[in-house]
Amino acid sequence: MKIKIPASTSNLGPGFDTLGLALNRYLEISGEVVETNQLHADQTESENSPEIVVKGNGAEHIARDKANLVYQGMLAVAQHIGAVLPSIKILLNNGIPSCGGLGGSGAAISGGVFLANEILKAKLLRDEMLNIAVKIEGHPDNVSAALMGGLTINCFDNGAVRCRSVKIGAPLSVVACSPHFQVLTKQARQILPKDILLKDAVRNIENVASLVAAFIHGDIEALRYSTEDALHERYRASLIPGFDDVKKAALDAGAISFNISGAGPTVFCFTVSNENEIGKAMVKAFATHKSEASYEVMNIENEGARVITE
C-alpha cells in the first residue's frame, strides 16, 4: 500500500489555527504488514514494533521508532476502531521541505491515519480521520489541508472539528522561503500574548472573511489586503531575523502578499508572476541578516491524501 500526502501552509495571515492550504510537495508512505514469522527473534507479536525506513528531506531528524508521527497516526486509528495494529514495515520518502512551517508533521500524522484506514479497512470518512489527526496535532489547519486538499476552513463544534475544503482554480503560485534555522512551534506559541485588543480581533475577523471570499471568487487582488494579520505575526516576526527586510524585498519583487507559514520560520508569498525573482529576493534579504535560506515555487494541491498505484 502506497499513499501520498501534500505539504501545506497554514494561517495565511489572519486565519490563525483555522485556515490551511495544501501545496504540491509530498510525503510518500509505503506500508506493509509483516507476518508473525517474519518478526525479529527478540520481538514478540504483542509488541508490534514498527520497522521504519526514512528517506528524503530531514531524514536524519525523523524518528524510526514508535514515536514516529506516521506510526502514531496509525496507532490512533487502531485504537479508535478497537483493533490491534499489526507489526508493520513503513517506508517514508519525504519531499516536504523540512525547515519548518510547511506542514511536515501534519502530513505525517494525516498520512498515518489515512494509511491505517486503508490497511485496517476501517472505512472511516475523511471527517472522522481529521478528528483523529487533530487529537494528535492539537490544531486542525495543516492536518485538514493534508487530508482534504485545497483551502480548508476549520472550526470546532462541541469538541469536534468541522471542515470545509474549497478547491482553488485561480492561477496562483506560492513562493516559500525557508531560512536554515529552526523555530519550535512551542516557542512560537509561547511568544503570543494571552489577551488581545477587541479592534485586533475585529480586524482579523474582517480579513479572514474577505480572504475566504477572495479564494472562492478568484479575486486575486483582494489577497493584497485580506492576508494582513493583527494577532500573531507581529510577535512571531521577532523570531525571524530580517523579517521586515525580507517582506519588503518580496513585495518589491512583485509578490501579492507576504506571511509567515504556520509557526515559521518559513515565510511565503502569493503571486501570479516573477516567482523566481521573488524567491531570489527573499534569499538575498535573509543573507544580509547572516541567515542562509532557500526557496521553493509551489502550486496549490486540490486533491489531498490519496492512494497511488505507481
N, C-alpha and C positions, 0 to 999 in steps of 0.2 A: 504494500500500500504506500503510495507516494502522494503527498499533498504540497501545495504552495500557498503561502500566506503573505500578503503585502505589508510593506512598511507603512508608516503613517506619520502625519504631523497632527498636532492637537492644539487646542485653544483657538488658533487662528486669530490671535489678538484677544478680543473680548469674551470669547466663549470658554472661559476657564472651567476645566473639568467637564465640559458639556459638548463641545464640537470636536469631531475627528475627521480627518481626510485621508483616505487611502492613497498610496503612491506606488509607482511601478518599480519598486525594488523588493526582492522576495527572500523569505526564508523557506527553503525546501526541506521537507522532512519525510524520510522513509521509515516505516515501522514494520517490523516483522516479529511475529510471535515465535518464541523459542520453545521447542518441545522440551519436556521434562528431561528426557535422556540426553539432551544437549547441554544441560547445565554444567557448570564447573563442579568439580568434586567437593569443594568446600561450600557450595551454595545449596541450601535447601529450597524446596518448592515454595514453602510458606514465605520465604524472604522476598521472592520475586524481584531480585535486584536487577536493574536495567543494565544493558551494555550500551554505552553511548559513544558514538564516534562523531567528532565535530570538525568541520572544515569551513574555510571562508573567513569573513571579516570577524575579528575579535575572538577567534577560536581559542586563543590562549587564556581568555578570561571566562569562558563558558563552562559551567560545572558539568562533570561527567558522572555524577552520582545521583542519588535520589533528590538532591537539592536542585537539579536541573529544572528549569521552568516548564519545559515541554513535558517532562515526566510528571511534574506537579499538576499540570492541567489534565493529563491523562488519569492520574490517580483521583482527582476530584470528580471526574465523570463516573469512574467506577464506584466511588463512594455514594454518589448521588443516586445511582440506579441499584445500589445494593449488590454489586458484583465484585469479584476479585480480579484485580488487574493481573493478567498473566505475565510471566517473565518475557521481556521484550527487548529486541535489539533496535536501537534508534540511530539513524544517521542524519545529522544536521548539516546542511550546506547553507551557510548564511551569506546572503548577498545584500543584507541591510547594513549601511554604514554604522559603525559601532561607536562613534564618538559621543553619542547621547543626544536624544531629542527626536529620533526618527522611529520610535515605536518598536524597538528591538524586543523589549521584554513583553510588550503587548502581543506581538506576533508570536513569540514563543509560547506564551500561556494559551492564546487562542488556538494556535496550531496543535498544542497538546490536547485541548478539549475537542477540537474538530477531528483529530486523528482517532482519539479514543471512541468518539461517537461512531466512526466508521468501523473500527476494528471490533468493538463490542456490540455492534449492531443495535445501538441504544435508541435510534430513531428519534433523537431529540431535535426539536425545531431550533432554528438559529437564535431565537429569543431566549430559549432555555439555555443554550450553550453560552450565550452572552452573560446571563446572570451567574452562571458557574464561574466564568472567567473573571467577572468583576469582583467576586468574593476573594479571589487571589490577588488581583491587581490593585483593588481599592478604589478605582475610579474607572468610568466606562469609555472615555474618549478614544484611546488607542485600541483597546480590545474590540470595541464596536466597529471601528474602521477596518481592522484586520479581518473580522468575520463577515461584515456586511458589504464592504466596499463603498465607494463614493463618499459623499459628505454625510456624516452621521450626526444626528441631533438627539441628545440623550437627556432624560430626566428620571427622577425616582418617584415611584408611586407606592407608598406603604412598604418601602424597602426593596421593591422590585424595580429593575431598570426597564424603562420604556424607550425604545429606539426607533427612529425613522431614518432610512437611508435615501438620500437624494442623489440620483445619477446625474453626473455633470457632463454636459455636452459642449460647454464653452471651450474654445481653443486655448486654454491656459497652460502655461508651463510653471513649474515650481523649481526655483533655483535655491538649493540648500547649501549653506556654507558651514562647515564644521571645524572650529578651532581644535587643535590637538591637545586638549586638556579636558579634564572631567569635572562636571558639576553634579554632585549627588542630588537625586530627587529629594531626599530628606532635607538636605541643606537648602534647596530651592524653595521648599515649603516652609521651613522654619523662619526664613527671612521675611515672610509675608506678615503684615500687621493682622492682629486679631479683630480689629474693628475698622470699618471703612466709613467714609462720608456718604451721606444719602445722595449727594449730587454725583458722586463717582459711580454708585450703584445704578442710578438712573441712566447715566451716560452709557454704561455697558449694556444695559437692557436695550436702549435705543440702537446701539451699534450691532448687537447680536441679531436683533430683529431685522435690521437693514441688511446685514451680511447674508443671512439665510435667504431673504427675498432676492438679493442680488444674484446668488447662485441659482436659485430656481428660475429666474427670468433671464439669466445670462447677461446681467448688467455689469460688465467688467469694470467700467469706470467707477461704479459705486464702491469697489474694493479699496479705492484710494482713501476713503474716509471711514468706511464701516469696519475696517480692521484695527482701528485705534482702540487701545485698551487703557483703562483707568485703575485697574485693580492689582495687577501683579507685575507687569513688565518693567515699570519704573524701579521696582525693588530688585528684581532678578537681573536687571541690566548691570548692577554693581558687581555681579559675579562673572561678568564677561568683559574683560578689559578691552577698551576700544569700541564699545558698543555704539556710541553716538557717531563715531567716525565711520564705522562700517555701515551703519544705516545711511548716512549721508552719501557715502560712495555708491551704495546700491541704487538709491533714488536718483542720484546724478547720472548714473549709467542707464537709466530708463526703467527701473523697476516700478511697478504699480503700487506695491506695498512693501512693508518690512516688518517682520515679527520674530519673536523667539519661538522656536519649535519645541513644543512641550515645555519641559523644565529647563531646556538648554543643555549644553552651551550652543548647540546648532541654532543658527538663525536662517530664515528663509524669506523669499520674495515670490510674489505672483508677477508674472509678466506674459506678454504675448510676442515679445521680440527681444533681441540683444541678450539672449540667455548667457552666452559665454562671456560677453563683455561685463555683464553684471557679476557673474561668478568671479572673474579675474579681479574686478574692482574690490570685491569684498575680501578676497585673499590678500590683496596688496594692502588694504587698510588694516587687516589683522597683523600683517607683518610689521607695520610701523609701530605696533604695540608689542613687538617681540613675541608674537604668537603665530606659530606655523598653522596653516589651515588648508583645507581642500574643499572643492565644491562639486556638487552633483546637479545635473539638469534632469528633472523628472517630470512625468506626466501623472495625471490623476488616474487611479485604478478604480474602475466601477464595479468589478465583479466580486472581490473579496476572496476568502478562503475557498479552495476547491481541490478536488482530486485531479491528479494529472496521470496520464497513461503512457507518457514517453519513456 
